[in-house]
């Protein structure tokens, strides 16, 4: 069994993931990123819904109960949240709107929808998304951190999948759980990040980490302890 198979097995197995259409969670987010980008308070206490077999995400409320944010790689929108939603505002080819951004460049609400939409889809769809067409993985050498040894898996995403960066590295424990991921946030001047997952829960046959902490990463590959860039705590996880 290769490392990717080990991971998929630890999260419930590929057959169970193929049966799932949607995952919905309630999230509370924190960290310094949101205020830095001028979008604090919009999705701090929100419900996230993803479609597993297509890259779609909705966040609601955002921030009022009648509004939701809608994400796909080629379009983001602010929509009314009702049985027949209408578009309040939209942005096509949203990744292009981040050209020239640095870490301190503020985001619009539509840019927040893009970042949070692709980020939460990446997190909640994993490890199933690692099996999608065009995704390439390769096992790297082990990594030692605070007395733990983690296996590493390099991931290369195709242009058809919106995510932090085309190349990412996953750190996997002895049970096959993804404990850390490294990436560069391309839409924010390639800011390097070390992203940790914990509090894994089994929900209807799959495994979901319910706590995430994101730090900066230094030139040696180690996390920068202060400040916490992003924190994400999940509850009310449902799959359908």
Secondary structure, 3 states (H helix, E strand, C coil): CCHHHHHHHHCCCHHHHHCCCEEEEEEEEECCHHHHCCCCCCCCEEEEEEECCCCEEEEECCCCCCEEEEEECCEEEEEECCCCCCEEEEEECHHHHHCCCCCCCCCCHHHHHHHHHHHHHHHHHCCHHHHCCCCEEEEEEEEEECCEEEEEEEEECCCCCCCCCCEEEEEECCCCCEEEEEEEEHHHCCEEEEEEEEEEEEECCEEEEEEEEEEEECCCCCEECCCCCEEEEEEEEEEC
